Amino acid sequence: MKKALLLNIADPGIGGVLIKGEKGTAKSTAVRSLAQILPPRTVVEGCPFRCGFGGEGGYCPYCMEKIAEGRALSPASSPMRVVELPLSATEDRVAGTLDLERVLKTGEKRFEPGVLAQANGNLLYVDEVNLLDDHLVDLLLDSAAMGVNYVEREGVSFSHPARFVLVGTMNPEEGDLRPQLLDRFGLSVDVAGDLDPKKRAEVVRRRLAFDADPAGYMESCAEETGRIRDSVSRARGLLPRVEAGEDLIDAVVSVTSRFGVDGHRADITLMRAARANAALDGRSRVEKGDVRSTAELVLSHRMKRRPFDKPGLDGAELEKCLQSL
């Protein structure tokens, strides 16, 4: 679970992650705690959509208007944050709304930003994503894939950048996502409670220590948290320079073919995940081990399964595939 989240922070283009698991397995805790390690971004000062300074992810109409008028854009540092989407949110609350009355009276477009505007450049978290209306899930996934939120009302349209890391958590006991929506998540992971008494006891001790002194507990973890934050920042800087040879591309497509995955989204996602894994390890070249360690995250929710088949990937089959190359 932690690896899947870190890979998406290192490369938001992976396509987000879906975390499935029984109740009480710290799914939401893990996602919300990411706020402590998310790296800062350089954004356009004063922009309501926090456009990336330098054109990263494209500019919104307001920034484009300033550029057209010859006004300079100023940089500002903004920390990435976790934006939560409530299950009760309406489509207008998610996508934003256009003030049609103002358009008709003045001819000037006025857009009221929604959750997708807040999520631009950040991490968008949906708890119990399987209970969210399907049309809202479609809207989120389309925006995440295109990096743009497009709103049209009565023939009047407005668009703005909406590049974010989409993270969803769910309990399969409460229902599942449609297969076509499931495939749109870049990575998927199944989590379960640990049955080892020693590890369960350690979970209890840590929780009791946190409840007794939250600030003190956070201070005791500050050094480790700082190391993770630094490694993520380094990985984001290194990622554009990470190279993958033809042999690695052959390895990726061989793995997806061996496991009978439909379409090409899995191939591209596995390649991106392997590159992000190499960047997190501080390497500028992808190795087969990167494919090995990310394949299950990419393929487990895309494989065809018979009823009662267990989730996951056959490790022996994966190893045989990689060794044969």
Buried (B, 14 or more C-beta within 10 A) or exposed (E): BEBBBBBBBBBBBBBBBBBBBEEEBBBBEBBBBBEBBBBEBBBBEEBBBBBBBEEBBBBBEBBEEBEEEEEEBEEBEBEBBBBBBEEEBEBEBBBBBBBBEEBEEEEEBEBBBBBBBBBBBBBBBBBBBBEBEEEBBBBBBBBBBEBBBEBEEEEBEBBBBBBBBBBBBBBEEEEEBEEEBBBBBBBBBBBEEEEEEEEEEEEEEEEEEBEEEEEEBEEEBEEEEEEBBEBBBBBBEBBEEBEBEEEBBEBBBBBBEBBEBEEEBBBBBBBBBBBBBBBBBEBEEBBBBBBBBBBBBBBBBBBEEEEEEEBEBEEEEBEEBBEEE
